[in-house]
């Protein structure tokens, strides 16, 4: 099987920790490796954000990353990428016209928009993972949400058009249903944990008398809620 993973702003080759480089980058890369271990050949399509990047590069055996020319070859915040998705879709369609995948898996809503535009005329099935939903961002971030105004409407259209939606939890399923998605097209596939990396073995910090330690696995950006962890720590007895 040949699978195409679309991740327009989150390359598995990116350095982690920036405003737009985190969990999605890791998940897409690890998913591609896992699919290859199951016998698939995988191509990951992500937007070129550096002129020096090669057109194609091997991530590992059986997994190739394709840098798609869509917009200027420089870093652009993901919330400003929507105007370049038509070009992104055209590049996908051009590539697939000669070597079509058996399945297309889009990650994030803008990837879904580009994937559907390129895949549907070719009759290719599209699987969608949203990673985050605009309705939830609006609810919790309000005026601080920098998403394009088209986001929620586009997510509703993608949810209605994709052949399969992979939700990561039951809360996301309920949100998708409120958006008008078809329940029979939704499957729950929770985010995984790399147990080779996160395991209770190896070097450890020594215990500190009288001091509590809280471990938070997150990027240090406000929307990830690290501030809530710090505020909660201050309320613990003895802190």
C-alpha positions in Angstrom: 0.0 0.0 0.0 1.1 3.5 -0.8 -0.1 6.1 1.7 0.2 9.9 1.4 0.3 11.9 4.6 -0.5 15.7 4.2 0.9 18.0 6.9 1.1 21.4 5.4 2.7 23.3 8.2 4.2 20.5 10.4 7.1 18.8 8.9 8.5 15.7 10.7 12.0 17.2 9.9 11.4 20.4 11.8 13.2 21.4 15.0 10.7 21.0 17.8 9.7 23.7 20.3 8.7 26.6 18.1 5.2 28.2 18.0 4.1 25.8 15.2 6.4 22.8 15.7 5.3 20.3 18.2 2.9 17.3 18.6 1.7 17.2 15.0 5.2 17.0 13.6 6.1 14.1 15.9 2.8 12.3 15.3 3.1 12.5 11.5 6.6 11.2 11.5 5.9 8.4 14.0 2.8 7.4 12.1 4.7 7.2 8.9 7.3 4.9 10.4 4.6 2.7 12.0 2.8 2.4 8.7 6.0 1.3 7.0 6.6 -1.3 9.7 3.2 -2.7 8.7 4.3 -2.9 5.1 3.2 0.4 3.6 5.2 2.9 1.5 4.6 6.4 2.8 5.1 9.8 1.3 4.7 12.9 3.6 3.8 16.2 1.9 4.7 19.4 3.7 5.2 23.0 2.6 8.6 24.2 1.7 9.7 26.8 4.2 13.3 27.1 3.2 14.9 27.5 -0.2 17.7 25.1 0.7 15.5 22.2 1.3 15.7 19.4 -1.3 12.5 18.5 -3.2 12.5 15.0 -1.6 14.3 13.5 1.3 14.2 10.1 2.9 13.0 10.2 6.5 13.7 6.5 7.0 13.5 3.4 4.9 10.1 3.4 3.0 9.2 7.0 4.1 9.9 10.0 1.9 9.2 13.7 2.8 8.2 15.9 -0.2 8.7 19.7 0.2 5.8 21.3 -1.7 6.3 24.7 -3.3 3.3 26.7 -2.1 3.9 30.4 -1.3 7.3 31.9 -0.5 9.9 29.5 0.7 10.2 30.9 4.2 8.6 30.3 7.6 5.1 31.6 7.7 2.8 31.3 10.8 0.3 28.5 10.1 -2.7 30.8 10.5 -1.4 32.8 7.5 -1.1 29.8 5.2 -4.6 29.6 3.8 -4.0 31.7 0.7 -1.4 29.2 -0.4 -3.5 26.1 -0.1 -4.8 26.3 -3.6 -1.3 26.1 -4.9 -0.5 23.3 -2.4 -3.5 21.3 -3.8 -2.4 21.8 -7.4 1.1 20.5 -6.6 -0.5 17.4 -4.9 -2.7 16.8 -7.9 0.3 17.1 -10.3 2.3 14.6 -8.3 -0.6 12.1 -7.9 -1.5 12.3 -11.6 1.4 9.9 -12.3 1.9 8.1 -9.0 -1.4 8.1 -7.0 -1.5 6.8 -3.5 -4.0 4.2 -2.4 -5.1 6.5 0.6 -4.6 10.1 1.6 -4.4 11.0 5.3 -4.7 14.8 5.9 -3.5 16.3 9.2 -5.0 19.7 10.3 -7.8 21.5 8.5 -5.8 23.3 5.8 -4.2 20.0 4.9 -7.7 18.6 4.6 -8.8 21.4 2.3 -5.8 20.8 0.0 -6.1 17.0 0.1 -9.8 16.9 -0.8 -9.2 19.4 -3.7 -6.5 17.1 -5.1 -7.8 13.7 -4.2 -11.5 13.9 -5.1 -11.1 14.4 -8.9 -8.8 11.4 -8.9 -11.2 9.2 -6.8 -8.8 8.8 -4.0 -10.1 8.2 -0.4 -9.3 10.9 2.1 -8.9 10.3 5.9 -8.9 13.4 8.1 -7.3 14.1 11.5 -8.0 17.6 12.7 -5.6 17.7 15.7 -7.6 20.8 16.9 -11.0 22.3 16.0 -11.8 25.9 15.4 -15.0 25.8 17.4 -13.0 24.7 20.5 -10.4 27.4 20.0 -13.1 30.1 19.7 -14.8 28.8 22.8 -11.7 28.9 25.0 -9.5 31.6 23.4 -12.1 34.0 22.2 -10.5 37.1 20.7 -7.1 35.6 21.2 -7.8 33.0 18.5 -5.8 34.0 15.5 -7.3 31.4 13.1 -8.6 32.6 9.7 -12.4 33.5 9.8 -12.9 30.7 7.2 -11.7 28.0 9.5 -14.9 26.8 11.1 -16.8 26.7 7.9 -14.0 24.8 6.1 -13.8 22.3 9.0 -17.6 21.6 8.6 -17.1 21.1 4.9 -14.1 18.8 5.4 -16.0 16.8 8.1 -18.9 16.3 5.7 -16.7 15.4 2.7 -13.9 13.2 4.1 -14.3 9.4 3.7 -13.2 8.8 7.3 -12.4 11.1 10.3 -10.0 10.0 13.0 -11.0 11.6 16.3 -8.5 11.4 19.2 -11.1 11.3 22.0 -14.9 11.1 22.7 -15.1 14.8 23.3 -13.8 15.4 19.8 -16.5 13.0 18.5 -19.2 15.0 20.2 -17.8 18.3 18.8 -17.7 16.8 15.3 -21.3 15.7 15.6 -22.4 19.2 16.6 -20.6 20.4 13.4 -22.7 18.1 11.3 -20.3 15.2 10.7 -21.7 11.7 10.1 -21.2 9.4 13.1 -20.6 6.3 10.9 -17.6 8.0 9.3 -15.9 8.8 12.6 -13.4 6.5 14.3 -11.6 7.1 17.6 -7.9 6.6 17.4 -6.2 8.1 20.6 -2.9 9.8 20.4 -0.1 7.3 21.3 2.9 7.5 23.6 6.4 6.4 22.6 7.1 3.9 25.3 10.7 3.5 24.2 11.2 7.2 25.1 8.8 7.7 28.0 9.6 4.8 30.3 10.3 4.5 34.0 13.9 3.5 33.6 17.3 5.1 33.1 18.7 8.2 34.7 16.5 10.1 37.2 16.7 13.2 39.2 17.4 12.6 42.9 14.6 13.3 45.3 14.6 16.7 47.0 13.5 17.0 50.5 10.6 19.3 51.2 10.1 20.2 47.5 7.5 18.9 45.1 8.3 18.2 41.5 5.7 18.5 38.7 6.5 17.3 35.2 4.7 19.0 32.4 5.3 17.7 28.8 4.5 20.7 26.6 5.9 23.5 24.5 6.3 26.8 26.4 3.6 28.7 24.6 0.6 30.2 26.4 -2.1 28.3 24.7 -0.7 25.0 25.9 -1.6 25.9 29.5 1.7 25.6 31.3 0.7 28.7 33.2 -2.2 26.7 34.7 0.2 24.1 35.9 2.4 26.7 37.6 -0.7 28.3 39.2 -1.9 24.9 40.4 1.5 24.1 41.9 1.4 27.2 44.0 -1.9 26.0 45.6 -0.5 22.6 46.7 0.2 22.2 50.4 3.8 22.8 51.3 4.6 24.7 48.1 
